[in-house]
Amino acid sequence: MLAEGTAHNYRNVNVRFDSRAHYVFYCTSAYIAVRVQNFEEPSVQELLKSFAGKVVGNAQQALSWKEGGYHKGQFQAQFPLGTPPETVAQAMRDLLGLTRDSITKVLSTLAKEATEQSFGKTSVS
């Protein structure tokens, strides 16, 4: 797992679904978080919400959904500053393992449906 970027408060994880949605390590003056964010698709948001309460990072923090904002919702676990880096890294691995395949499957289904609708419209015309 590679994290990239130069911003002072976050690093993107080199796993992307499209140009908007991504995994990120995010740090504030109060906590560090592992999160996946920027999904506009309601079906992906609902999928992520279904994982709320699952624990990550050596069973230290639970995942939760935060509605709205620029990021169109965030699914994350927050850790106190000073949490060992290995625990935070494990939390990201846990988050990826829990969500990546399911998100990919939902997005694939949405893309297939969009293609079929588009094809159906052009072939009828």
OpenMM code with the backbone's topology and positions (N, CA, C; nanometers):
from openmm import Vec3, app, unit

residues = "MET LEU ALA GLU GLY THR ALA HIS ASN TYR ARG ASN VAL ASN VAL ARG PHE ASP SER ARG ALA HIS TYR VAL PHE TYR CYS THR SER ALA TYR ILE ALA VAL ARG VAL GLN ASN PHE GLU GLU PRO SER VAL GLN GLU LEU LEU LYS SER PHE ALA GLY LYS VAL VAL GLY ASN ALA GLN GLN ALA LEU SER TRP LYS GLU GLY GLY TYR HIS LYS GLY GLN PHE GLN ALA GLN PHE PRO LEU GLY THR PRO PRO GLU THR VAL ALA GLN ALA MET ARG ASP LEU LEU GLY LEU THR ARG ASP SER ILE THR LYS VAL LEU SER THR LEU ALA LYS GLU ALA THR GLU GLN SER PHE GLY LYS THR SER VAL SER".split()
positions = [
    Vec3(0.0856, -0.1164, 0.0000),
    Vec3(0.0000, 0.0000, 0.0000),
    Vec3(0.0904, 0.1229, 0.0000),
    Vec3(0.0707, 0.2086, -0.0981),
    Vec3(0.1490, 0.3304, -0.1065),
    Vec3(0.0605, 0.4517, -0.0823),
    Vec3(0.1079, 0.5424, 0.0016),
    Vec3(0.0398, 0.6702, 0.0223),
    Vec3(0.1198, 0.7756, -0.0516),
    Vec3(0.0488, 0.8739, -0.1072),
    Vec3(0.1169, 0.9745, -0.1871),
    Vec3(0.0615, 1.1127, -0.1575),
    Vec3(0.1425, 1.2133, -0.1846),
    Vec3(0.0998, 1.3513, -0.1686),
    Vec3(0.1961, 1.4311, -0.0844),
    Vec3(0.1744, 1.5609, -0.0852),
    Vec3(0.2614, 1.6508, -0.0099),
    Vec3(0.1838, 1.7446, 0.0816),
    Vec3(0.0524, 1.7318, 0.0884),
    Vec3(-0.0278, 1.8185, 0.1755),
    Vec3(0.0113, 1.7955, 0.3209),
    Vec3(-0.0017, 1.8977, 0.4008),
    Vec3(0.0411, 1.8865, 0.5409),
    Vec3(-0.0527, 1.8006, 0.6255),
    Vec3(-0.1779, 1.7777, 0.5818),
    Vec3(-0.2722, 1.7077, 0.6683),
    Vec3(-0.3323, 1.5797, 0.6100),
    Vec3(-0.2916, 1.5377, 0.4919),
    Vec3(-0.3442, 1.4120, 0.4395),
    Vec3(-0.2501, 1.3490, 0.3377),
    Vec3(-0.2701, 1.2192, 0.3185),
    Vec3(-0.2012, 1.1428, 0.2153),
    Vec3(-0.3034, 1.0501, 0.1503),
    Vec3(-0.3129, 1.0578, 0.0185),
    Vec3(-0.4001, 0.9661, -0.0550),
    Vec3(-0.3331, 0.8306, -0.0654),
    Vec3(-0.4146, 0.7272, -0.0555),
    Vec3(-0.3655, 0.5916, -0.0752),
    Vec3(-0.3810, 0.5604, -0.2237),
    Vec3(-0.2827, 0.4961, -0.2798),
    Vec3(-0.2781, 0.4732, -0.4237),
    Vec3(-0.3767, 0.3639, -0.4673),
    Vec3(-0.5039, 0.3831, -0.4301),
    Vec3(-0.6147, 0.2988, -0.4734),
    Vec3(-0.7278, 0.3942, -0.5064),
    Vec3(-0.7638, 0.4024, -0.6337),
    Vec3(-0.8700, 0.4945, -0.6750),
    Vec3(-0.9753, 0.4206, -0.7553),
    Vec3(-1.0957, 0.4705, -0.7417),
    Vec3(-1.2073, 0.4140, -0.8164),
    Vec3(-1.2384, 0.4979, -0.9393),
    Vec3(-1.2224, 0.6255, -0.9288),
    Vec3(-1.2383, 0.7184, -1.0396),
    Vec3(-1.1648, 0.8460, -0.9986),
    Vec3(-1.1880, 0.9541, -1.0671),
    Vec3(-1.1102, 1.0745, -1.0380),
    Vec3(-1.1469, 1.1390, -0.9047),
    Vec3(-1.2604, 1.1014, -0.8461),
    Vec3(-1.3048, 1.1666, -0.7228),
    Vec3(-1.2883, 1.0786, -0.5991),
    Vec3(-1.3336, 0.9566, -0.6056),
    Vec3(-1.3395, 0.8710, -0.4885),
    Vec3(-1.2033, 0.8096, -0.4579),
    Vec3(-1.1683, 0.8074, -0.3283),
    Vec3(-1.0378, 0.7548, -0.2919),
    Vec3(-1.0280, 0.7276, -0.1414),
    Vec3(-0.9240, 0.6542, -0.1054),
    Vec3(-0.8884, 0.6289, 0.0340),
    Vec3(-0.7855, 0.7329, 0.0758),
    Vec3(-0.7895, 0.7712, 0.2037),
    Vec3(-0.6983, 0.8759, 0.2494),
    Vec3(-0.6682, 0.8589, 0.3988),
    Vec3(-0.5446, 0.8897, 0.4347),
    Vec3(-0.5072, 0.9129, 0.5748),
    Vec3(-0.5272, 1.0616, 0.5969),
    Vec3(-0.5987, 1.1011, 0.7000),
    Vec3(-0.6301, 1.2415, 0.7229),
    Vec3(-0.5985, 1.2765, 0.8674),
    Vec3(-0.5294, 1.3877, 0.8877),
    Vec3(-0.4862, 1.4263, 1.0218),
    Vec3(-0.5344, 1.5672, 1.0559),
    Vec3(-0.5858, 1.5833, 1.1761),
    Vec3(-0.6229, 1.7146, 1.2283),
    Vec3(-0.5432, 1.7370, 1.3565),
    Vec3(-0.5696, 1.8468, 1.4225),
    Vec3(-0.5011, 1.8719, 1.5497),
    Vec3(-0.5549, 1.7829, 1.6606),
    Vec3(-0.6652, 1.7118, 1.6353),
    Vec3(-0.7273, 1.6288, 1.7380),
    Vec3(-0.7192, 1.4784, 1.7110),
    Vec3(-0.7056, 1.4372, 1.5846),
    Vec3(-0.7094, 1.2948, 1.5528),
    Vec3(-0.6429, 1.2677, 1.4183),
    Vec3(-0.6202, 1.1383, 1.3927),
    Vec3(-0.5812, 1.0911, 1.2606),
    Vec3(-0.6884, 0.9895, 1.2182),
    Vec3(-0.7269, 0.9964, 1.0912),
    Vec3(-0.8342, 0.9098, 1.0428),
    Vec3(-0.7891, 0.8315, 0.9207),
    Vec3(-0.8490, 0.7159, 0.9051),
    Vec3(-0.8419, 0.6420, 0.7787),
    Vec3(-0.9820, 0.6527, 0.7220),
    Vec3(-0.9913, 0.6883, 0.5936),
    Vec3(-1.1244, 0.7072, 0.5365),
    Vec3(-1.1272, 0.6771, 0.3885),
    Vec3(-1.2471, 0.6513, 0.3410),
    Vec3(-1.2765, 0.6441, 0.1988),
    Vec3(-1.3864, 0.7483, 0.1777),
    Vec3(-1.3735, 0.8264, 0.0703),
    Vec3(-1.4625, 0.9414, 0.0546),
    Vec3(-1.4862, 0.9760, -0.0919),
    Vec3(-1.5816, 1.0661, -0.1124),
    Vec3(-1.6150, 1.1265, -0.2418),
    Vec3(-1.6990, 1.0389, -0.3328),
    Vec3(-1.7799, 0.9518, -0.2778),
    Vec3(-1.8703, 0.8727, -0.3612),
    Vec3(-2.0026, 0.9463, -0.3752),
    Vec3(-2.0381, 0.9824, -0.4974),
    Vec3(-2.1667, 1.0463, -0.5247),
    Vec3(-2.2786, 0.9433, -0.5342),
    Vec3(-2.2454, 0.8212, -0.5675),
    Vec3(-2.3445, 0.7180, -0.5942),
    Vec3(-2.4138, 0.6742, -0.4649),
    Vec3(-2.5464, 0.6938, -0.4569),
    Vec3(-2.6190, 0.6530, -0.3353),
    Vec3(-2.6005, 0.5058, -0.3011),
    Vec3(-2.5911, 0.4192, -0.4010),
    Vec3(-2.5757, 0.2764, -0.3706),
    Vec3(-2.4421, 0.2468, -0.3040),
    Vec3(-2.3369, 0.3204, -0.3389),
    Vec3(-2.2076, 0.3028, -0.2722),
    Vec3(-2.2153, 0.3590, -0.1308),
    Vec3(-2.2793, 0.4737, -0.1150),
    Vec3(-2.2948, 0.5310, 0.0188),
    Vec3(-2.3707, 0.4347, 0.1105),
    Vec3(-2.4768, 0.3751, 0.0589),
    Vec3(-2.5534, 0.2792, 0.1392),
    Vec3(-2.4692, 0.1563, 0.1738),
    Vec3(-2.3902, 0.1105, 0.0784),
    Vec3(-2.3007, -0.0024, 0.1054),
    Vec3(-2.2063, 0.0322, 0.2203),
    Vec3(-2.1429, 0.1487, 0.2134),
    Vec3(-2.0489, 0.1876, 0.3182),
    Vec3(-2.1188, 0.2002, 0.4530),
    Vec3(-2.2375, 0.2577, 0.4534),
    Vec3(-2.3129, 0.2699, 0.5785),
    Vec3(-2.3394, 0.1330, 0.6404),
    Vec3(-2.3541, 0.0307, 0.5567),
    Vec3(-2.3813, -0.1040, 0.6088),
    Vec3(-2.2623, -0.1616, 0.6853),
    Vec3(-2.1444, -0.1061, 0.6640),
    Vec3(-2.0248, -0.1515, 0.7359),
    Vec3(-2.0004, -0.0728, 0.8654),
    Vec3(-2.0831, 0.0264, 0.8940),
    Vec3(-2.0647, 0.1080, 1.0146),
    Vec3(-2.0651, 0.0192, 1.1382),
    Vec3(-1.9751, 0.0502, 1.2292),
    Vec3(-1.9634, -0.0263, 1.3530),
    Vec3(-1.8576, -0.1348, 1.3490),
    Vec3(-1.8138, -0.1726, 1.2304),
    Vec3(-1.7042, -0.2700, 1.2197),
    Vec3(-1.5785, -0.2057, 1.2769),
    Vec3(-1.4990, -0.2847, 1.3461),
    Vec3(-1.3782, -0.2306, 1.4072),
    Vec3(-1.2561, -0.2583, 1.3210),
    Vec3(-1.1624, -0.1645, 1.3237),
    Vec3(-1.0391, -0.1732, 1.2459),
    Vec3(-0.9211, -0.1333, 1.3339),
    Vec3(-0.8016, -0.1547, 1.2825),
    Vec3(-0.6820, -0.1130, 1.3551),
    Vec3(-0.6601, -0.1911, 1.4815),
    Vec3(-0.6483, -0.3227, 1.4665),
    Vec3(-0.6289, -0.4092, 1.5835),
    Vec3(-0.7441, -0.3944, 1.6829),
    Vec3(-0.8646, -0.3828, 1.6281),
    Vec3(-0.9884, -0.3723, 1.7072),
    Vec3(-0.9899, -0.2514, 1.8000),
    Vec3(-0.9303, -0.1407, 1.7548),
    Vec3(-0.9233, -0.0228, 1.8406),
    Vec3(-1.0283, 0.0834, 1.8113),
    Vec3(-1.0778, 0.0919, 1.6856),
    Vec3(-1.1761, 0.1957, 1.6528),
    Vec3(-1.2815, 0.1399, 1.5582),
    Vec3(-1.4018, 0.1933, 1.5709),
    Vec3(-1.5119, 0.1516, 1.4848),
    Vec3(-1.5266, 0.2481, 1.3675),
    Vec3(-1.5685, 0.1939, 1.2551),
    Vec3(-1.5945, 0.2743, 1.1363),
    Vec3(-1.7303, 0.3424, 1.1479),
    Vec3(-1.7404, 0.4628, 1.0927),
    Vec3(-1.8671, 0.5355, 1.0947),
    Vec3(-1.8823, 0.6175, 0.9676),
    Vec3(-2.0058, 0.6522, 0.9357),
    Vec3(-2.0391, 0.7324, 0.8180),
    Vec3(-2.0674, 0.8754, 0.8624),
    Vec3(-2.0131, 0.9705, 0.7903),
    Vec3(-2.0392, 1.1119, 0.8146),
    Vec3(-2.1005, 1.1694, 0.6874),
    Vec3(-2.2209, 1.2240, 0.6985),
    Vec3(-2.2952, 1.2746, 0.5828),
    Vec3(-2.2396, 1.4056, 0.5290),
    Vec3(-2.2609, 1.4243, 0.3990),
    Vec3(-2.2532, 1.5533, 0.3327),
    Vec3(-2.1179, 1.6183, 0.3218),
    Vec3(-2.1251, 1.7465, 0.2904),
    Vec3(-2.0053, 1.8260, 0.2732),
    Vec3(-1.9429, 1.8092, 0.1363),
    Vec3(-1.8325, 1.8742, 0.1194),
    Vec3(-1.7599, 1.8700, -0.0069),
    Vec3(-1.7287, 1.7279, -0.0487),
    Vec3(-1.7045, 1.6434, 0.0488),
    Vec3(-1.6614, 1.5063, 0.0199),
    Vec3(-1.7758, 1.4105, -0.0073),
    Vec3(-1.8994, 1.4590, -0.0085),
    Vec3(-2.0164, 1.3770, -0.0404),
    Vec3(-2.0289, 1.2577, 0.0530),
    Vec3(-1.9864, 1.2759, 0.1731),
    Vec3(-1.9893, 1.1706, 0.2725),
    Vec3(-1.8529, 1.1059, 0.2891),
    Vec3(-1.8258, 1.0647, 0.4124),
    Vec3(-1.6977, 1.0016, 0.4438),
    Vec3(-1.7240, 0.8806, 0.5326),
    Vec3(-1.6564, 0.7729, 0.5021),
    Vec3(-1.6624, 0.6535, 0.5848),
    Vec3(-1.5256, 0.6396, 0.6485),
    Vec3(-1.5204, 0.6426, 0.7819),
    Vec3(-1.3900, 0.6550, 0.8458),
    Vec3(-1.3849, 0.5960, 0.9856),
    Vec3(-1.2621, 0.5813, 1.0325),
    Vec3(-1.2329, 0.5520, 1.1722),
    Vec3(-1.1318, 0.6555, 1.2179),
    Vec3(-1.1564, 0.7145, 1.3335),
    Vec3(-1.0670, 0.8162, 1.3879),
    Vec3(-0.9882, 0.7594, 1.5052),
    Vec3(-0.8596, 0.7937, 1.5084),
    Vec3(-0.7697, 0.7491, 1.6145),
    Vec3(-0.7110, 0.8701, 1.6849),
    Vec3(-0.6881, 0.8598, 1.8154),
    Vec3(-0.6233, 0.9707, 1.8855),
    Vec3(-0.4827, 0.9937, 1.8305),
    Vec3(-0.4407, 1.1185, 1.8316),
    Vec3(-0.3014, 1.1459, 1.7974),
    Vec3(-0.2146, 1.0673, 1.8943),
    Vec3(-0.1039, 1.0198, 1.8480),
    Vec3(-0.0178, 0.9380, 1.9331),
    Vec3(-0.0440, 0.7893, 1.9186),
    Vec3(-0.1483, 0.7533, 1.8428),
    Vec3(-0.1719, 0.6117, 1.8141),
    Vec3(-0.0523, 0.5592, 1.7354),
    Vec3(-0.0015, 0.4414, 1.7679),
    Vec3(0.1132, 0.3889, 1.6933),
    Vec3(0.0848, 0.3841, 1.5422),
    Vec3(0.1807, 0.4261, 1.4612),
    Vec3(0.1614, 0.4246, 1.3154),
    Vec3(0.1223, 0.2870, 1.2615),
    Vec3(0.1731, 0.1817, 1.3231),
    Vec3(0.1395, 0.0468, 1.2789),
    Vec3(-0.0104, 0.0187, 1.2944),
    Vec3(-0.0702, 0.0732, 1.3987),
    Vec3(-0.2138, 0.0547, 1.4222),
    Vec3(-0.2952, 0.1285, 1.3168),
    Vec3(-0.2545, 0.2509, 1.2863),
    Vec3(-0.3249, 0.3300, 1.1844),
    Vec3(-0.3098, 0.2636, 1.0468),
    Vec3(-0.1895, 0.2165, 1.0159),
    Vec3(-0.1672, 0.1470, 0.8888),
    Vec3(-0.2517, 0.0199, 0.8817),
    Vec3(-0.2606, -0.0547, 0.9910),
    Vec3(-0.3451, -0.1742, 0.9933),
    Vec3(-0.4913, -0.1375, 0.9725),
    Vec3(-0.5331, -0.0256, 1.0290),
    Vec3(-0.6712, 0.0199, 1.0096),
    Vec3(-0.6996, 0.0459, 0.8623),
    Vec3(-0.6037, 0.1055, 0.7917),
    Vec3(-0.6241, 0.1283, 0.6481),
    Vec3(-0.6296, -0.0046, 0.5738),
    Vec3(-0.5431, -0.0970, 0.6086),
    Vec3(-0.5486, -0.2291, 0.5442),
    Vec3(-0.6843, -0.2952, 0.5713),
    Vec3(-0.7326, -0.2828, 0.6951),
    Vec3(-0.8635, -0.3386, 0.7302),
    Vec3(-0.9746, -0.2715, 0.6495),
    Vec3(-0.9701, -0.1394, 0.6394),
    Vec3(-1.0701, -0.0639, 0.5634),
    Vec3(-1.0693, -0.1064, 0.4169),
    Vec3(-0.9513, -0.1153, 0.3586),
    Vec3(-0.9393, -0.1607, 0.2196),
    Vec3(-0.9952, -0.3022, 0.2030),
    Vec3(-0.9567, -0.3915, 0.2923),
    Vec3(-1.0022, -0.5299, 0.2840),
    Vec3(-1.1530, -0.5438, 0.2997),
    Vec3(-1.2105, -0.4608, 0.3813),
    Vec3(-1.3533, -0.4661, 0.4076),
    Vec3(-1.4358, -0.4076, 0.2934),
    Vec3(-1.3845, -0.3038, 0.2285),
    Vec3(-1.4686, -0.2257, 0.1373),
    Vec3(-1.4326, -0.2315, -0.0107),
    Vec3(-1.3076, -0.2465, -0.0447),
    Vec3(-1.2650, -0.2265, -0.1843),
    Vec3(-1.3371, -0.3174, -0.2835),
    Vec3(-1.3408, -0.4472, -0.2585),
    Vec3(-1.4051, -0.5385, -0.3532),
    Vec3(-1.5542, -0.5104, -0.3667),
    Vec3(-1.6204, -0.4815, -0.2549),
    Vec3(-1.7644, -0.4526, -0.2592),
    Vec3(-1.7933, -0.3236, -0.3355),
    Vec3(-1.7118, -0.2215, -0.3131),
    Vec3(-1.7290, -0.0956, -0.3860),
    Vec3(-1.7077, -0.1180, -0.5353),
    Vec3(-1.6033, -0.1910, -0.5692),
    Vec3(-1.5736, -0.2193, -0.7100),
    Vec3(-1.6902, -0.2916, -0.7752),
    Vec3(-1.7491, -0.3847, -0.7049),
    Vec3(-1.8620, -0.4613, -0.7585),
    Vec3(-1.9825, -0.3697, -0.7833),
    Vec3(-2.0148, -0.2842, -0.6871),
    Vec3(-2.1281, -0.1928, -0.7034),
    Vec3(-2.1029, -0.0973, -0.8195),
    Vec3(-1.9822, -0.0411, -0.8273),
    Vec3(-1.9511, 0.0515, -0.9363),
    Vec3(-1.9563, -0.0183, -1.0721),
    Vec3(-1.9115, -0.1420, -1.0781),
    Vec3(-1.9171, -0.2187, -1.2017),
    Vec3(-2.0619, -0.2409, -1.2459),
    Vec3(-2.1470, -0.2745, -1.1517),
    Vec3(-2.2889, -0.2938, -1.1817),
    Vec3(-2.3515, -0.1640, -1.2310),
    Vec3(-2.3193, -0.0522, -1.1652),
    Vec3(-2.3719, 0.0780, -1.2080),
    Vec3(-2.3253, 0.1130, -1.3486),
    Vec3(-2.1986, 0.0864, -1.3783),
    Vec3(-2.1446, 0.1160, -1.5117),
    Vec3(-2.2129, 0.0292, -1.6166),
    Vec3(-2.2350, -0.0967, -1.5846),
    Vec3(-2.3015, -0.1878, -1.6784),
    Vec3(-2.4441, -0.1407, -1.7050),
    Vec3(-2.5153, -0.1022, -1.5994),
    Vec3(-2.6522, -0.0536, -1.6157),
    Vec3(-2.6554, 0.0739, -1.6995),
    Vec3(-2.5616, 0.1640, -1.6761),
    Vec3(-2.5561, 0.2883, -1.7531),
    Vec3(-2.5281, 0.2597, -1.9000),
    Vec3(-2.4390, 0.1655, -1.9256),
    Vec3(-2.4067, 0.1288, -2.0642),
    Vec3(-2.5283, 0.0664, -2.1321),
    Vec3(-2.5978, -0.0220, -2.0610),
    Vec3(-2.7160, -0.0858, -2.1179),
    Vec3(-2.8255, 0.0156, -2.1451),
    Vec3(-2.8446, 0.1126, -2.0546),
    Vec3(-2.9442, 0.2174, -2.0770),
    Vec3(-2.9051, 0.3031, -2.1967),
    Vec3(-2.7803, 0.3386, -2.2040),
    Vec3(-2.7321, 0.4203, -2.3151),
    Vec3(-2.7451, 0.3453, -2.4465),
    Vec3(-2.7077, 0.2199, -2.4476),
    Vec3(-2.7185, 0.1382, -2.5675),
    Vec3(-2.8651, 0.1216, -2.6080),
    Vec3(-2.9509, 0.0987, -2.5090),
    Vec3(-3.0931, 0.0826, -2.5361),
    Vec3(-3.1543, 0.2081, -2.5974),
    Vec3(-3.1114, 0.3244, -2.5513),
    Vec3(-3.1632, 0.4505, -2.6053),
    Vec3(-3.1160, 0.4737, -2.7482),
    Vec3(-2.9901, 0.4421, -2.7762),
    Vec3(-2.9385, 0.4661, -2.9109),
    Vec3(-2.9904, 0.3644, -3.0104),
    Vec3(-3.0188, 0.2413, -2.9664),
    Vec3(-3.0645, 0.1413, -3.0621),
    Vec3(-3.2134, 0.1599, -3.0943),
    Vec3(-3.2892, 0.2231, -3.0051),
    Vec3(-3.4309, 0.2473, -3.0272),
    Vec3(-3.4503, 0.3658, -3.1202),
    Vec3(-3.3627, 0.4631, -3.1140),
    Vec3(-3.3780, 0.5869, -3.1914),
    Vec3(-3.3724, 0.5653, -3.3385),
] * unit.nanometer
topology = app.Topology()
chain = topology.addChain("A")
for resn in residues:
    res = topology.addResidue(resn, chain)
    for name in ("N", "CA", "C"):
        topology.addAtom(name, app.Element.getBySymbol(name[0]), res)
